[in-house]
Amino acid sequence: MPAPHHPHKPATLLVHQAVDRDPHTGASAVPIYQASTFHHPGGECGQYEYSRGANPTRENVEQTIALLEGGIQGFATSSGMAAIGVALSLLHSGDHLIVPSDLYGGTYRYVTSVLPQQGIQCSFVNTADLEALKAALQPNTRGILLETPSNPLFTIADIRAVAELARERNILTFIDNTFMTPLLQRPIPLGIDVVIHSATKFLGGHSDLLAGLVTTADPELAKALKRFHNSFGAVLSPFDSFLLARGMKTLKIRLETAQSNAGDLALRLQQHPSVSKVYYPGLSDFAQADTHFRQANGPGAVLAFELASSDQVKALLRKLQLPIIAPSLGGVETIVTHCWSMSHAAIPAEVKKEMGISPTLIRLCAGIEDVDDLWHDLEQALHTPGS
Ligand SMILES: *Cc1c(COP(=O)(O)O)cnc(C)c1O
């Protein structure tokens, strides 16, 4: 895209992206450059060399996430977990990392089973509590990873405060921004070093691909990330890069509809006799709303709620017709997750209990269906005879 006279707004960036039309043919979509390698005329390397290092279809989504998040370079990976791996490659043996106590199950598995083998130790901290975070700092603390809102209990970390605390101590900050997307929360301008996405979720948006994205505004960090991305090789394929680019074009309207549906469902769930608690940043009784809305401009499309018994959970999962019952989120279809056995299955039962994830907790990510149809389905699935 030629340098704009004024910076384009996110909705425009999402549609026109970094490469607007194929520069060679004018084709409306960036083609799938399904090639592993590139001809070197006369032995001289051209713009592209080998697809692990760079591929034009992948480059479009990489530059687009950088534009959206305010980074200088982006990296597209074969999954969100590969994005976490690429980002955390900035840490070295002997370093200490602080992570949120209720973090995504796959990330929990990575930081408890892979990083220790590489000589990197982790502490689990309620990152919403700045004093607890300070108390967990060690002389070798080199990184703080945030997820805000956290998953699935919606604790909110103060991004600016954590970034400031880290910067004073030369600690790198990472944020998994999957739940919010750059449309609702942009952590780099708030002081975060590295932003990570599971693009499998909202950015892809159609539950048809796995992808991850990483971006940073720091040239030195970008260089190190680039080296690892190319060395390790868990890069996004050209076809999946195309699907991701296609999905991202409609992020704004998908997210707006899904968010509106989530707000509606959160209110209705709150009034349902079978539901004892609803977690959603958009509810008026959400305890950390102030912090959340100082750094994000929407509550998002994900909520969680607590049922009274395991029998009710079983009945709900058996009776629901419309939602996919699965460990994922961010699709056009509503997705219902039993966190205990799905998204957070990698976390031992006693740790889950400590974290506050109970077997009766249900996560719901609203899709873009008609909200009355969604509620009708939920209501019949929540109905317990005799109640
Ligand atoms: C799904 C998810 C991941 C992992 O992404 P994959 O694409 O499944 O590898 C990481 N973080 C969060 C918050 C997620 O929801």
The ligand as a MOL file (V3000), in Angstrom:
LIG
                    3D

  0  0  0     0  0            999 V3000
M  V30 BEGIN CTAB
M  V30 COUNTS 15 15 0 0 0
M  V30 BEGIN ATOM
M  V30 1 C -5.9620 -20.5070 21.2520 0
M  V30 2 C -5.0680 -19.6410 22.0500 0
M  V30 3 C -3.6710 -19.7830 21.9860 0
M  V30 4 C -3.0030 -20.8560 21.1460 0
M  V30 5 O -3.2520 -20.7050 19.7940 0
M  V30 6 P -3.2810 -21.9240 18.7440 0
M  V30 7 O -3.5300 -21.2350 17.4680 0
M  V30 8 O -4.3700 -22.8620 19.1840 0
M  V30 9 O -1.9530 -22.6000 18.8200 0
M  V30 10 C -2.9020 -18.9120 22.7240 0
M  V30 11 N -3.4680 -17.9790 23.5200 0
M  V30 12 C -4.7930 -17.8240 23.6060 0
M  V30 13 C -5.3470 -16.7510 24.4830 0
M  V30 14 C -5.6440 -18.6500 22.8940 0
M  V30 15 O -6.9640 -18.4980 22.9860 0
M  V30 END ATOM
M  V30 BEGIN BOND
M  V30 1 1 1 2
M  V30 2 1 2 3
M  V30 3 2 2 14
M  V30 4 1 3 4
M  V30 5 2 3 10
M  V30 6 1 4 5
M  V30 7 1 5 6
M  V30 8 2 6 7
M  V30 9 1 6 8
M  V30 10 1 6 9
M  V30 11 1 10 11
M  V30 12 2 11 12
M  V30 13 1 12 13
M  V30 14 1 12 14
M  V30 15 1 14 15
M  V30 END BOND
M  V30 END CTAB
M  END
